[in-house]
Amino acid sequence: MKFDAIFGVRSLREVPAVARAAESLGFDGLWTSEIQHDPLLPGALIAEHTQQIEFGTSITVSFARSPGTMAYTAWDLAEASGGRFILGLGTQVKAHIQRRFGMPWPESPVKQLREQIQVLRAFWNSWQHGAPLNHRGEYYKITLMTPFFNPGAIENPAIPIYIAGVNTGLARLAGEAADGFHVHPFHTRRYLEEVLLPAIQAGARQAGRSRAEVVVNVSTFFATNAREKEFARQQISFYASTPSYRAVMALHGWESTAEALSALAARGRWEEMPGLIDDVMLDTFAVSAAEADLPAAMAARYRGLADRLSIYTPFVPGQRDALWRAMIRAAHA
């Protein structure tokens, strides 16, 4: 497995130092997220201040953007980094697309995301090979590319596209049309093994591809002490309250807990929610171990299932560097 770092900077001014530190520790990749900041902007600084580490978005909210703007940005980052950039896309959920970004929610998120991937590759094929830009689909009609707006060919045009998801529809789409799948941290080993990986395999088979063509990138919760266990309970309870994520809880027979969490969230009673995540649930969703045992426990849980692995905790240079090195060694081994 490759072992990656999660980017958690509060300012673009911090990006160069964090990127250099992640590369020097031996991380294979560095992921930026669309939470409080734009996930694509740090990419230019990462490309400039590192030489080998891969980097990408986990995720860019694709329904908040046109495929054209994403195509141009990804092209520039791939060129600047010598082909180290990975474009990770996610749909987000309806309320955020409509009420936070002011964009329409599609009738079929899977169909629109599939078409966004098609349009992205149509742009890149046009720029690299001079092919006519002629996409006419259900959501997008993209037919105009004049020489003035064509950035031209680059040395590393094969930009990997990863997509993220919790349910089987997007996992199947990853198998069908993407280069990788971001496994949401709200998962269990059983859900990954019994639900997501078979869905990826089914999508790949339908498209005449192999499962090996899709990189499975897993981000996971962990806990080595009481403080980290409480944080994990908070995050698990928050995600479990989301109705569209209920299938994960249902697989384990915890649907009633998910419904109770949704009811608390609807009333804004956030502080009560972690109490509904008992120790069995915690240990099912998070890797709980003493810090010295964590690398081996993490590798054992995901061996044979994940191609890339990261911990759901932002990397901070100088904090727990010995643990990060041990995690990297265990994943590589």
C-alpha positions, 0 to 999 in steps of 0.5 A: 500500500501507498501511505498518504497524508491529509492536508490541513493547513489554514492558509496558503502561506503554510503550504510550502513548508507542510508539503516539503515536510510530508515529502521528506518524511516519505509520504507517497501522496498529499490530499487536500479537501474542500471543507473551509478552503478551495482544494485546488489552489494549494496544488500550484504551491505543492508542485513548486515546492516538492519533487516526487510526492503525488498530490490531489483533491479528496475531494473537489466538489464537482457539482459546484463547478463546470467541467471546463474550469476543472479541466483547465485547472487540472491540466495546469497542475499536471503540467506544473508537477510533471504528472503528479496531480490526481483530480479527486471528485465528489458530489457532496449532498443535495443541501450543500449543492443547493444551499451552500453553492447555489447550484442545481442538484441533478436528478441522477448524481451518478449520471451527471458525474459520469458525464463530467468525467466524459467532458473532462477527458474530451477537453484533455483529448482535444488539447493533447491530440487535436481531436474535435471537442464535441460532447453532446450529453444530457447535462452538458453540450461542449462543442467549442474549442478554438486555438486561442483557448487551447492550452496545447499538449503537455508532457504528462496528459494522463491525469488520474480521476478518482471519485468518492462515494459511500453507496454502491452507485458511485462505487460502480461508476468508479469501476466503470469510468474512473481511475480510483475510488476515494473510500469515505472514512465512514466505512467499516472493513465489512462494508468495504469488503462486502459492498464497495469492492464488489460494486467496483468490480461489477462496474469494471466488468460491465465496462470491460475493465479489471478491478486492478485498473481502479485504485482503492484509496481509503481514509480511516479513523483511528484512536490511541487514547481517550481524546482520540476516541472521543473525536472519533465518536463525534465524527462517526456520529455526525456521518451516521446521522446522514440519511444517505449514508445509512446503508453502512449502519444497516449492514451491521444492524444499527439502523435504529441508532442511525435514525436516532442520530438523524433525529438528534441532528435535526434538532441541533442536539449535536452534543448528545450524538457521540454518546450513541456510538458505543465501544463496539461501533467505535472499534468497528469504524475506527482502528483502536490500538496503542500508538506503538501497535497502530501501524501494524493494526492499520496495515492488518485491517486494510491489507488486500483491500486498499491500494492507498491508505491515509489517516483521518487526521491532518498532517502537522510537521513536527507532530508525531513524526515517528508514528508517521514514519512507522505507518509508512513502513508498515503500509509499504511492507 
